[in-house]
Amino acid sequence: MKKLNNISFIFFVSVLLMYSCVSEEDVFDFSFTEDDIVSETSLITSFLNEEFIINTVNTQNCFDFTYPLQVSYNSNQITSIEDFEGLEEIAKSQSSTFYINAIAFPIDITVNNQETTLQNTVDLAGLFTTCNIPTLKSTILQKIESCFNFEYPITMLTNLGDETNIENTTEFREFIESQDDTYIPQFQFPLVINEEEVFNYFSLYEIMNDCEIENCNEISLSENEIDINTHRFSIQSDANSITDIQWFINDELLVNETNSSFEYLFMTDGIYEICVTGFTDNCSIPQENCIDLEVIISNCIDITFETNQMDTSTYVFSVPENIVEKYENFSWNIDNQFQNNANEILEFTFEDVGIYEICVSTETPECPIGVSYCETIEVSF
């Protein structure tokens, strides 16, 4: 049996009497071989926190440890865990001054009904990915700024052990995102978080656990084409209600559209960004979603007309035959006055001299926005 000082021994006996799943023999029975490596890692802190303290995951649905499992406290005292219940009880007995911070490798596990061995922290990090266990990295990135802030500067270590000084949250995010996928955040303690001094990862998790992020229902958009230039946009969400809805097209607020769906008539071809914001249920943060829509209204071709003067006051305006084949029906205006009984040819007698604007226009189902063409002529007798 490994010798401990009297205070440590009394403390351990007290804890172990409380938790029957971990016996005295379990705690002091060291059966390590020379191949066993005890690795200090925040991964064990993350696992115990997510599995037992805040109960965000149930890893037994994904994998099982093969017991006994050896873990170490920050006091370098090593404990042998005989079953899942014992691991749970020890996890819940931790404090900011007495907590588990290391685990012994190799670790045998059963995942997806297959037995495998974790040789090191890299393998353990891969298990986090396989079983969707939140990591220290993901939890910090989720909660920083919205729940807590570091007092900068802080010092972090890369996977290679190189020190990096970080001056603000932007630099922190950039540093984290610049590391490879196996990176486990390594801080130089103490840290100051929300004016509280933090000396270890267990205390860091205590602060983050006290911070709740609203679980706001997200919103999404759907789009349906009503006709060639009219589209309907609608909100989808699991929320019971969505309030204060605002719609935007290319960053322009549509002040008259406040419902969960609306129709919009596009007048020109182009790529449009459609966005909507709204508050889902009682969420204090507005949710937003955007989609890009390419609008191709038609293959409209330009039109024109030819002008022939019959006498001093009479003119004939005619659409060329190749355009008539495309559109067939035409409307004419002279100085914004509609001319009845005219199609591709307009014959008009002017009663007064002057300058006149002649316009022809057309639209079809294939060109619903229509096209037009205008010319100015001077009439003199």
C-alpha positions as a LaTeX table, in Angstrom:
\begin{tabular}{lrrr}
\hline
Residue & $x$ (\AA) & $y$ (\AA) & $z$ (\AA) \\
\hline
Met1 & 0.00 & 0.00 & 0.00 \\
Lys2 & 1.30 & 3.44 & $-0.89$ \\
Lys3 & 2.00 & 5.59 & 2.17 \\
Leu4 & 0.13 & 8.87 & 2.61 \\
Asn5 & 0.36 & 11.51 & 5.32 \\
Asn6 & $-2.26$ & 11.38 & 8.08 \\
Ile7 & $-4.38$ & 14.25 & 6.80 \\
Ser8 & $-4.63$ & 12.83 & 3.28 \\
Phe9 & $-5.41$ & 9.40 & 4.68 \\
Ile10 & $-8.21$ & 10.64 & 6.93 \\
Phe11 & $-9.71$ & 12.66 & 4.04 \\
Phe12 & $-9.68$ & 9.69 & 1.71 \\
Val13 & $-11.21$ & 7.34 & 4.26 \\
Ser14 & $-14.02$ & 9.88 & 4.86 \\
Val15 & $-14.78$ & 10.19 & 1.16 \\
Leu16 & $-14.63$ & 6.47 & 0.53 \\
Leu17 & $-16.95$ & 5.62 & 3.40 \\
Met18 & $-19.52$ & 7.90 & 1.78 \\
Tyr19 & $-19.25$ & 6.23 & $-1.62$ \\
Ser20 & $-19.60$ & 2.47 & $-1.36$ \\
Cys21 & $-18.88$ & 1.84 & $-5.04$ \\
Val22 & $-15.25$ & 2.82 & $-4.54$ \\
Ser23 & $-13.68$ & 0.75 & $-1.80$ \\
Glu24 & $-10.50$ & 1.44 & 0.15 \\
Glu25 & $-8.88$ & $-1.39$ & $-1.74$ \\
Asp26 & $-9.90$ & 0.26 & $-5.01$ \\
Val27 & $-8.25$ & 3.55 & $-4.10$ \\
Phe28 & $-4.92$ & 2.17 & $-2.99$ \\
Asp29 & $-4.64$ & $-0.89$ & $-5.20$ \\
Phe30 & $-2.03$ & 0.09 & $-7.80$ \\
Ser31 & $-1.69$ & $-2.50$ & $-10.50$ \\
Phe32 & 0.09 & $-0.34$ & $-13.08$ \\
Thr33 & 2.62 & $-1.85$ & $-15.39$ \\
Glu34 & 5.59 & $-0.01$ & $-16.79$ \\
Asp35 & 3.53 & 0.64 & $-19.92$ \\
Asp36 & 0.90 & 2.65 & $-18.01$ \\
Ile37 & 1.17 & 6.41 & $-18.56$ \\
Val38 & $-0.70$ & 8.88 & $-16.36$ \\
Ser39 & $-1.50$ & 11.92 & $-18.52$ \\
Glu40 & $-2.74$ & 15.21 & $-17.14$ \\
Thr41 & $-5.40$ & 16.53 & $-19.52$ \\
Ser42 & $-8.45$ & 18.77 & $-19.45$ \\
Leu43 & $-10.27$ & 16.05 & $-21.43$ \\
Ile44 & $-10.96$ & 14.09 & $-18.26$ \\
Thr45 & $-12.32$ & 17.28 & $-16.66$ \\
Ser46 & $-14.53$ & 17.87 & $-19.69$ \\
Phe47 & $-15.81$ & 14.28 & $-19.71$ \\
Leu48 & $-16.70$ & 14.21 & $-16.01$ \\
Asn49 & $-18.34$ & 17.64 & $-16.26$ \\
Glu50 & $-20.49$ & 16.83 & $-19.28$ \\
Glu51 & $-21.41$ & 13.30 & $-18.17$ \\
Phe52 & $-22.03$ & 13.72 & $-14.46$ \\
Ile53 & $-22.11$ & 17.36 & $-13.34$ \\
Ile54 & $-24.32$ & 19.06 & $-15.93$ \\
Asn55 & $-25.62$ & 15.85 & $-17.60$ \\
Thr56 & $-25.49$ & 17.11 & $-21.19$ \\
Val57 & $-24.55$ & 13.71 & $-22.61$ \\
Asn58 & $-25.02$ & 10.04 & $-21.84$ \\
Thr59 & $-21.84$ & 8.47 & $-23.08$ \\
Gln60 & $-23.04$ & 4.98 & $-22.16$ \\
Asn61 & $-25.19$ & 5.22 & $-25.28$ \\
Cys62 & $-21.95$ & 5.51 & $-27.28$ \\
Phe63 & $-19.18$ & 3.73 & $-25.39$ \\
Asp64 & $-18.27$ & 1.94 & $-22.15$ \\
Phe65 & $-14.99$ & 1.89 & $-20.27$ \\
Thr66 & $-13.47$ & $-1.45$ & $-19.44$ \\
Tyr67 & $-12.88$ & $-1.25$ & $-15.70$ \\
Pro68 & $-10.86$ & $-0.81$ & $-13.55$ \\
Leu69 & $-10.03$ & 2.70 & $-14.67$ \\
Gln70 & $-7.22$ & 4.67 & $-13.06$ \\
Val71 & $-7.50$ & 8.42 & $-12.55$ \\
Ser72 & $-5.39$ & 10.89 & $-10.60$ \\
Tyr73 & $-6.26$ & 13.88 & $-8.45$ \\
Asn74 & $-4.48$ & 17.22 & $-8.57$ \\
Ser75 & $-2.71$ & 16.06 & $-5.39$ \\
Asn76 & $-1.12$ & 13.24 & $-7.45$ \\
Gln77 & $-3.11$ & 10.61 & $-5.56$ \\
Ile78 & $-4.21$ & 7.87 & $-7.91$ \\
Thr79 & $-7.61$ & 6.16 & $-7.64$ \\
Ser80 & $-8.78$ & 2.93 & $-9.21$ \\
Ile81 & $-12.41$ & 3.01 & $-10.35$ \\
Glu82 & $-14.20$ & $-0.33$ & $-10.49$ \\
Asp83 & $-17.44$ & 0.57 & $-12.30$ \\
Phe84 & $-19.52$ & 3.37 & $-13.83$ \\
Glu85 & $-21.31$ & 4.12 & $-10.56$ \\
Gly86 & $-18.00$ & 4.57 & $-8.81$ \\
Leu87 & $-16.83$ & 6.96 & $-11.50$ \\
Glu88 & $-20.03$ & 8.97 & $-11.08$ \\
Glu89 & $-19.69$ & 9.19 & $-7.33$ \\
Ile90 & $-16.06$ & 10.31 & $-7.47$ \\
Ala91 & $-16.93$ & 12.86 & $-10.19$ \\
Lys92 & $-19.60$ & 14.40 & $-7.97$ \\
Ser93 & $-17.28$ & 14.50 & $-4.95$ \\
Gln94 & $-14.80$ & 16.88 & $-6.61$ \\
Ser95 & $-14.16$ & 20.45 & $-5.48$ \\
Ser96 & $-12.08$ & 23.36 & $-6.72$ \\
Thr97 & $-9.24$ & 22.23 & $-4.42$ \\
Phe98 & $-9.54$ & 18.46 & $-4.88$ \\
Tyr99 & $-10.39$ & 17.32 & $-8.37$ \\
Ile100 & $-9.45$ & 14.74 & $-10.99$ \\
Asn101 & $-7.02$ & 16.09 & $-13.55$ \\
Ala102 & $-5.30$ & 13.03 & $-15.08$ \\
Ile103 & $-6.05$ & 9.57 & $-16.41$ \\
Ala104 & $-3.89$ & 6.51 & $-17.02$ \\
Phe105 & $-3.37$ & 5.09 & $-20.50$ \\
Pro106 & $-3.90$ & 2.70 & $-22.17$ \\
Ile107 & $-7.69$ & 2.63 & $-21.70$ \\
Asp108 & $-9.81$ & $-0.21$ & $-23.05$ \\
Ile109 & $-13.29$ & 0.75 & $-24.23$ \\
Thr110 & $-16.19$ & $-0.72$ & $-26.16$ \\
Val111 & $-17.61$ & 1.64 & $-28.79$ \\
Asn112 & $-20.24$ & 0.69 & $-31.36$ \\
Asn113 & $-20.03$ & $-2.88$ & $-30.02$ \\
Gln114 & $-16.35$ & $-3.08$ & $-30.84$ \\
Glu115 & $-13.50$ & $-3.27$ & $-28.35$ \\
Thr116 & $-10.64$ & $-0.83$ & $-28.87$ \\
Thr117 & $-7.81$ & 0.72 & $-26.90$ \\
Leu118 & $-7.07$ & 4.41 & $-26.35$ \\
Gln119 & $-3.31$ & 4.86 & $-26.17$ \\
Asn120 & $-3.08$ & 8.59 & $-25.43$ \\
Thr121 & $-4.94$ & 11.91 & $-25.21$ \\
Val122 & $-5.15$ & 12.14 & $-29.01$ \\
Asp123 & $-7.16$ & 8.90 & $-29.06$ \\
Leu124 & $-9.30$ & 10.17 & $-26.20$ \\
Ala125 & $-9.99$ & 13.40 & $-28.13$ \\
Gly126 & $-11.07$ & 11.28 & $-31.09$ \\
Leu127 & $-13.57$ & 9.53 & $-28.83$ \\
Phe128 & $-15.04$ & 12.94 & $-27.96$ \\
Thr129 & $-15.62$ & 13.50 & $-31.68$ \\
Thr130 & $-17.10$ & 10.05 & $-32.23$ \\
Cys131 & $-19.55$ & 10.40 & $-29.34$ \\
Asn132 & $-20.30$ & 14.13 & $-29.77$ \\
Ile133 & $-19.02$ & 15.04 & $-26.32$ \\
Pro134 & $-18.57$ & 18.81 & $-25.94$ \\
Thr135 & $-14.91$ & 19.73 & $-25.49$ \\
Leu136 & $-13.35$ & 22.57 & $-23.55$ \\
Lys137 & $-12.66$ & 24.24 & $-26.90$ \\
Ser138 & $-16.26$ & 24.05 & $-28.12$ \\
Thr139 & $-17.73$ & 25.11 & $-24.77$ \\
Ile140 & $-15.49$ & 28.16 & $-24.45$ \\
Leu141 & $-16.15$ & 29.28 & $-28.03$ \\
Gln142 & $-19.90$ & 28.91 & $-27.41$ \\
Lys143 & $-19.98$ & 30.87 & $-24.16$ \\
Ile144 & $-17.19$ & 33.44 & $-24.37$ \\
Glu145 & $-18.47$ & 37.05 & $-24.53$ \\
Ser146 & $-22.12$ & 36.02 & $-24.11$ \\
Cys147 & $-21.46$ & 34.49 & $-20.68$ \\
Phe148 & $-17.97$ & 35.36 & $-19.52$ \\
Asn149 & $-14.77$ & 37.13 & $-20.48$ \\
Phe150 & $-11.13$ & 36.62 & $-19.66$ \\
Glu151 & $-9.16$ & 39.47 & $-18.20$ \\
Tyr152 & $-6.44$ & 39.90 & $-20.81$ \\
Pro153 & $-3.62$ & 39.37 & $-21.49$ \\
Ile154 & $-3.61$ & 35.60 & $-21.06$ \\
Thr155 & $-0.99$ & 33.02 & $-22.03$ \\
Met156 & $-1.81$ & 29.79 & $-23.86$ \\
Leu157 & 0.25 & 26.87 & $-25.09$ \\
Thr158 & 0.17 & 25.25 & $-28.50$ \\
Asn159 & 0.20 & 21.48 & $-28.94$ \\
Leu160 & 3.98 & 21.79 & $-29.22$ \\
Gly161 & 4.20 & 23.61 & $-25.90$ \\
Asp162 & 4.99 & 27.03 & $-27.35$ \\
Glu163 & 3.70 & 30.00 & $-25.39$ \\
Thr164 & 1.41 & 32.56 & $-27.02$ \\
Asn165 & 0.33 & 35.81 & $-25.41$ \\
Ile166 & $-3.24$ & 36.82 & $-26.24$ \\
Glu167 & $-4.49$ & 40.38 & $-25.80$ \\
Asn168 & $-8.22$ & 40.22 & $-26.56$ \\
Thr169 & $-11.14$ & 37.98 & $-27.54$ \\
Thr170 & $-10.51$ & 38.40 & $-31.26$ \\
Glu171 & $-6.95$ & 37.17 & $-30.85$ \\
Phe172 & $-8.21$ & 34.32 & $-28.67$ \\
Arg173 & $-10.63$ & 33.11 & $-31.33$ \\
Glu174 & $-8.01$ & 33.47 & $-34.06$ \\
Phe175 & $-5.50$ & 31.48 & $-32.01$ \\
Ile176 & $-7.96$ & 28.65 & $-31.27$ \\
Glu177 & $-9.08$ & 28.42 & $-34.90$ \\
Ser178 & $-5.46$ & 28.41 & $-36.13$ \\
Gln179 & $-4.66$ & 25.22 & $-34.20$ \\
Asp180 & $-5.21$ & 21.78 & $-35.73$ \\
Asp181 & $-8.24$ & 19.60 & $-35.01$ \\
Thr182 & $-6.49$ & 17.73 & $-32.18$ \\
Tyr183 & $-5.80$ & 20.89 & $-30.20$ \\
Ile184 & $-6.91$ & 20.91 & $-26.56$ \\
Pro185 & $-6.85$ & 24.43 & $-25.03$ \\
Gln186 & $-3.98$ & 24.78 & $-22.57$ \\
Phe187 & $-3.97$ & 27.83 & $-20.31$ \\
Gln188 & $-1.34$ & 29.17 & $-18.01$ \\
Phe189 & $-3.11$ & 29.61 & $-14.70$ \\
Pro190 & $-4.18$ & 31.61 & $-12.83$ \\
Leu191 & $-6.76$ & 33.29 & $-15.05$ \\
Val192 & $-9.10$ & 36.10 & $-14.12$ \\
Ile193 & $-12.62$ & 35.51 & $-15.41$ \\
Asn194 & $-15.46$ & 37.90 & $-14.61$ \\
Glu195 & $-13.22$ & 39.40 & $-11.91$ \\
Glu196 & $-12.79$ & 35.96 & $-10.30$ \\
Glu197 & $-9.38$ & 34.31 & $-10.08$ \\
Val198 & $-9.33$ & 30.80 & $-11.54$ \\
Phe199 & $-6.55$ & 28.31 & $-10.86$ \\
Asn200 & $-7.58$ & 25.16 & $-12.75$ \\
Tyr201 & $-9.87$ & 23.66 & $-15.38$ \\
Phe202 & $-12.36$ & 22.41 & $-12.80$ \\
Ser203 & $-12.93$ & 25.98 & $-11.57$ \\
Leu204 & $-13.13$ & 27.19 & $-15.18$ \\
Tyr205 & $-15.95$ & 24.72 & $-15.80$ \\
Glu206 & $-17.69$ & 25.84 & $-12.60$ \\
Ile207 & $-17.91$ & 29.37 & $-14.02$ \\
Met208 & $-19.10$ & 28.17 & $-17.41$ \\
Asn209 & $-21.69$ & 25.84 & $-15.83$ \\
Asp210 & $-23.23$ & 28.79 & $-13.99$ \\
Cys211 & $-23.74$ & 30.56 & $-17.30$ \\
Glu212 & $-26.82$ & 29.55 & $-19.27$ \\
Ile213 & $-27.20$ & 30.38 & $-22.94$ \\
Glu214 & $-30.76$ & 30.76 & $-24.17$ \\
Asn215 & $-31.81$ & 27.82 & $-26.26$ \\
Cys216 & $-33.46$ & 29.92 & $-28.92$ \\
Asn217 & $-35.36$ & 28.22 & $-31.71$ \\
Glu218 & $-33.77$ & 28.99 & $-35.04$ \\
Ile219 & $-35.66$ & 30.16 & $-38.11$ \\
Ser220 & $-35.23$ & 29.11 & $-41.72$ \\
Leu221 & $-36.62$ & 30.30 & $-45.03$ \\
Ser222 & $-38.38$ & 28.64 & $-47.92$ \\
Glu223 & $-39.00$ & 30.11 & $-51.36$ \\
Asn224 & $-41.63$ & 29.22 & $-53.97$ \\
Glu225 & $-42.02$ & 30.62 & $-57.45$ \\
Ile226 & $-45.58$ & 31.81 & $-58.06$ \\
Asp227 & $-44.91$ & 32.86 & $-61.63$ \\
Ile228 & $-41.89$ & 33.90 & $-63.64$ \\
Asn229 & $-41.24$ & 37.06 & $-61.63$ \\
Thr230 & $-43.27$ & 36.59 & $-58.42$ \\
His231 & $-41.90$ & 34.59 & $-55.48$ \\
Arg232 & $-43.32$ & 33.73 & $-52.07$ \\
Phe233 & $-41.03$ & 33.62 & $-49.01$ \\
Ser234 & $-42.03$ & 31.89 & $-45.78$ \\
Ile235 & $-40.51$ & 31.30 & $-42.31$ \\
Gln236 & $-40.09$ & 27.83 & $-40.83$ \\
Ser237 & $-39.31$ & 27.26 & $-37.15$ \\
Asp238 & $-40.01$ & 24.90 & $-34.28$ \\
Ala239 & $-40.89$ & 27.92 & $-32.15$ \\
Asn240 & $-44.43$ & 28.31 & $-30.87$ \\
Ser241 & $-44.43$ & 31.95 & $-31.91$ \\
Ile242 & $-42.31$ & 34.43 & $-33.86$ \\
Thr243 & $-42.68$ & 38.15 & $-33.18$ \\
Asp244 & $-41.31$ & 41.42 & $-34.54$ \\
Ile245 & $-40.71$ & 39.91 & $-37.96$ \\
Gln246 & $-38.71$ & 42.03 & $-40.41$ \\
Trp247 & $-37.95$ & 41.21 & $-44.05$ \\
Phe248 & $-35.01$ & 42.56 & $-46.05$ \\
Ile249 & $-34.10$ & 42.36 & $-49.72$ \\
Asn250 & $-30.49$ & 43.30 & $-50.43$ \\
Asp251 & $-30.30$ & 44.92 & $-46.96$ \\
Glu252 & $-33.34$ & 47.11 & $-47.66$ \\
Leu253 & $-36.07$ & 46.81 & $-45.03$ \\
Leu254 & $-39.52$ & 46.07 & $-46.45$ \\
Val255 & $-41.46$ & 48.17 & $-43.96$ \\
Asn256 & $-44.89$ & 46.86 & $-45.01$ \\
Glu257 & $-43.99$ & 43.18 & $-44.67$ \\
Thr258 & $-44.25$ & 41.90 & $-41.09$ \\
Asn259 & $-45.99$ & 38.52 & $-41.50$ \\
Ser260 & $-44.45$ & 35.06 & $-41.57$ \\
Ser261 & $-44.75$ & 34.97 & $-45.36$ \\
Phe262 & $-45.06$ & 37.43 & $-48.22$ \\
Glu263 & $-44.95$ & 37.61 & $-52.00$ \\
Tyr264 & $-42.62$ & 39.85 & $-53.96$ \\
Leu265 & $-42.67$ & 40.96 & $-57.60$ \\
Phe266 & $-39.18$ & 41.23 & $-59.05$ \\
Met267 & $-38.83$ & 43.73 & $-61.90$ \\
Thr268 & $-35.28$ & 42.97 & $-63.05$ \\
Asp269 & $-33.01$ & 39.99 & $-63.35$ \\
Gly270 & $-30.30$ & 39.59 & $-60.73$ \\
Ile271 & $-29.10$ & 37.83 & $-57.58$ \\
Tyr272 & $-31.04$ & 38.94 & $-54.51$ \\
Glu273 & $-30.30$ & 38.32 & $-50.82$ \\
Ile274 & $-33.51$ & 37.70 & $-48.89$ \\
Cys275 & $-33.25$ & 37.95 & $-45.09$ \\
Val276 & $-35.68$ & 37.70 & $-42.21$ \\
Thr277 & $-35.28$ & 38.43 & $-38.51$ \\
Gly278 & $-37.63$ & 37.70 & $-35.63$ \\
Phe279 & $-37.85$ & 36.79 & $-31.97$ \\
Thr280 & $-38.75$ & 33.13 & $-31.40$ \\
Asp281 & $-40.93$ & 32.43 & $-28.36$ \\
Asn282 & $-39.43$ & 34.35 & $-25.40$ \\
Cys283 & $-35.88$ & 34.49 & $-26.74$ \\
Ser284 & $-34.18$ & 37.82 & $-26.03$ \\
Ile285 & $-31.90$ & 37.57 & $-29.06$ \\
Pro286 & $-33.41$ & 38.00 & $-32.55$ \\
Gln287 & $-32.87$ & 35.07 & $-34.88$ \\
Glu288 & $-31.88$ & 35.64 & $-38.50$ \\
Asn289 & $-31.69$ & 33.65 & $-41.69$ \\
Cys290 & $-30.87$ & 34.59 & $-45.27$ \\
Ile291 & $-31.01$ & 32.95 & $-48.67$ \\
Asp292 & $-29.67$ & 34.02 & $-52.05$ \\
Leu293 & $-32.07$ & 33.91 & $-54.97$ \\
Glu294 & $-31.14$ & 34.23 & $-58.63$ \\
Val295 & $-33.99$ & 35.79 & $-60.56$ \\
Ile296 & $-34.17$ & 35.34 & $-64.32$ \\
Ile297 & $-37.39$ & 36.95 & $-65.35$ \\
Ser298 & $-37.25$ & 36.31 & $-69.09$ \\
Asn299 & $-35.27$ & 36.43 & $-72.27$ \\
Cys300 & $-36.86$ & 39.71 & $-73.31$ \\
Ile301 & $-35.41$ & 41.23 & $-76.46$ \\
Asp302 & $-35.28$ & 44.97 & $-77.13$ \\
Ile303 & $-37.87$ & 46.52 & $-79.39$ \\
Thr304 & $-37.83$ & 49.50 & $-81.71$ \\
Phe305 & $-39.96$ & 51.07 & $-84.44$ \\
Glu306 & $-39.47$ & 52.75 & $-87.79$ \\
Thr307 & $-40.84$ & 56.21 & $-88.61$ \\
Asn308 & $-42.19$ & 57.22 & $-92.03$ \\
Gln309 & $-43.66$ & 60.65 & $-92.78$ \\
Met310 & $-46.60$ & 60.40 & $-95.18$ \\
Asp311 & $-47.24$ & 64.15 & $-95.52$ \\
Thr312 & $-46.59$ & 67.29 & $-93.47$ \\
Ser313 & $-48.77$ & 66.14 & $-90.57$ \\
Thr314 & $-49.25$ & 62.39 & $-90.96$ \\
Tyr315 & $-46.73$ & 59.79 & $-89.78$ \\
Val316 & $-46.65$ & 56.01 & $-89.78$ \\
Phe317 & $-44.82$ & 54.22 & $-86.95$ \\
Ser318 & $-44.20$ & 50.47 & $-87.44$ \\
Val319 & $-42.49$ & 47.69 & $-85.50$ \\
Pro320 & $-40.05$ & 45.62 & $-87.62$ \\
Glu321 & $-41.25$ & 42.20 & $-88.67$ \\
Asn322 & $-38.61$ & 40.24 & $-86.69$ \\
Ile323 & $-39.85$ & 41.87 & $-83.47$ \\
Val324 & $-43.51$ & 41.34 & $-84.39$ \\
Glu325 & $-42.76$ & 37.60 & $-84.64$ \\
Lys326 & $-41.52$ & 37.67 & $-81.06$ \\
Tyr327 & $-44.18$ & 39.76 & $-79.35$ \\
Glu328 & $-47.21$ & 40.23 & $-81.68$ \\
Asn329 & $-49.16$ & 42.68 & $-79.48$ \\
Phe330 & $-48.07$ & 46.29 & $-78.99$ \\
Ser331 & $-49.35$ & 49.44 & $-77.30$ \\
Trp332 & $-48.58$ & 52.99 & $-78.39$ \\
Asn333 & $-48.44$ & 56.30 & $-76.51$ \\
Ile334 & $-47.92$ & 59.80 & $-77.83$ \\
Asp335 & $-46.91$ & 62.17 & $-75.05$ \\
Asn336 & $-48.27$ & 59.63 & $-72.57$ \\
Gln337 & $-51.63$ & 59.47 & $-74.29$ \\
Phe338 & $-52.68$ & 55.92 & $-75.11$ \\
Gln339 & $-53.59$ & 55.32 & $-78.75$ \\
Asn340 & $-56.48$ & 52.96 & $-79.41$ \\
Asn341 & $-56.90$ & 50.69 & $-82.43$ \\
Ala342 & $-53.19$ & 50.24 & $-82.98$ \\
Asn343 & $-50.95$ & 47.19 & $-82.87$ \\
Glu344 & $-47.61$ & 46.85 & $-84.66$ \\
Ile345 & $-48.45$ & 49.82 & $-86.93$ \\
Leu346 & $-49.65$ & 53.25 & $-85.77$ \\
Glu347 & $-50.72$ & 55.89 & $-88.27$ \\
Phe348 & $-51.21$ & 59.29 & $-86.66$ \\
Thr349 & $-52.07$ & 62.79 & $-87.95$ \\
Phe350 & $-50.77$ & 65.62 & $-85.81$ \\
Glu351 & $-52.95$ & 68.69 & $-85.52$ \\
Asp352 & $-50.31$ & 71.05 & $-84.16$ \\
Val353 & $-46.65$ & 71.59 & $-84.70$ \\
Gly354 & $-44.35$ & 70.70 & $-81.84$ \\
Ile355 & $-42.05$ & 68.10 & $-80.37$ \\
Tyr356 & $-43.70$ & 64.80 & $-79.49$ \\
Glu357 & $-42.53$ & 61.64 & $-77.68$ \\
Ile358 & $-43.66$ & 58.42 & $-79.36$ \\
Cys359 & $-43.45$ & 55.20 & $-77.33$ \\
Val360 & $-44.28$ & 51.57 & $-78.06$ \\
Ser361 & $-44.42$ & 48.81 & $-75.44$ \\
Thr362 & $-45.29$ & 45.15 & $-75.19$ \\
Glu363 & $-45.43$ & 42.29 & $-72.71$ \\
Thr364 & $-46.12$ & 38.57 & $-72.92$ \\
Pro365 & $-46.19$ & 35.64 & $-70.49$ \\
Glu366 & $-42.58$ & 35.00 & $-71.52$ \\
Cys367 & $-41.70$ & 38.65 & $-70.86$ \\
Pro368 & $-44.04$ & 39.69 & $-68.04$ \\
Ile369 & $-42.21$ & 42.85 & $-67.04$ \\
Gly370 & $-42.50$ & 44.10 & $-70.61$ \\
Val371 & $-40.20$ & 46.19 & $-72.75$ \\
Ser372 & $-40.64$ & 49.61 & $-74.32$ \\
Tyr373 & $-38.97$ & 51.98 & $-76.75$ \\
Cys374 & $-39.41$ & 55.74 & $-77.25$ \\
Glu375 & $-38.36$ & 58.31 & $-79.84$ \\
Thr376 & $-38.86$ & 62.07 & $-80.08$ \\
Ile377 & $-39.91$ & 63.71 & $-83.34$ \\
Glu378 & $-40.42$ & 67.33 & $-84.33$ \\
Val379 & $-43.54$ & 68.07 & $-86.32$ \\
Ser380 & $-43.63$ & 71.22 & $-88.46$ \\
Phe381 & $-46.13$ & 72.15 & $-91.18$ \\
\hline
\end{tabular}
